Amino acid sequence: MCDYCEGKKAFEAEYKGKGILTMKNNLNFLLGFGEDTGIAHIEDGILFADTSSGEYAELGFKINYCPNCSSKIQGVEKRK
């Protein structure tokens, strides 16, 4: 198991195009906090992705194996 599937590390974003900065991004830049690059994380066998900088609910889906190291996610039962 790796830091990603153990929930210790978040996947970093890769962007195509610029898009519109969210309010959180703008405030972080103004206040000197920098950019938050963690966009996806695994929690309880669900891979969550957040493309709104926390302004909306995270999108998640159940996974059986870590997309980074291919380890079976602990506590995830086999789907029928």
N, C-alpha and C positions, 0 to 999 in steps of 0.2 A: 504494500500500500504506500501511497505517496502523500505529500502534504495537501494536494488538491482533494483527493478522495477522503482524507481524514478531516477535511473542513478547516485546515490550518492556513490555507493559502487560497486566494481568489485568482481566477483566470484574468489576464490583462486584455484590454480591448485592442483591437486593430480596426482602424477606421478607413473607410473609403469615402472621400468627400469630406466636407466640413460640417454641414448641417447647421442647426441653430443651437447655440449654447443655452442650457437650462439655467434657471435662476440660481441653483446651487453652484454650478460652474462659475457663473458671473461673480457670486459672492466670494467663492474661494479665491478667485483671481484678485478681486479687490482687497480682500483681507490678508492676502499673502499665504494662503494655505496650500496653494498649488492644485494640481489636477488629480482627481481620484481615478486611478486606472483600473481598479478591480471592478469587473463587470459581471462576472459569473462565479458562483460557488456551489458546492455540493453540501447538502444538509439532509440527513435522514434518507438517503437514497434518491433525493430529488435534485436535479441540476437546475438551479435558479439563474435567470439572466435578468439584468436590469439595464435597460437602455435609456432610462429617464433620470438618472442621477438621484434616485430615491423619491422622485416626485409622484410616481404612480406605483401601483402594486408590481411586485416582481413576477415574471412569467417563469414557470417551472414545469418540468416533466420528469417522470420516474425513469431512472436508469438502473441497469443491472451491473454495468461495468464502467470503470473510470475511463473517460475519453483521453486521459493523459497517459496512464500507465497500464491500462487494460486489466487491472485487478478487479475482482468481484467486489462490489460494494457490500460491506457487512450489514446484516440485518435486512437484506432485501430478499424476499421470497421469489421463487421462480414463478413467472406469469404463465397462465394457461392459454 
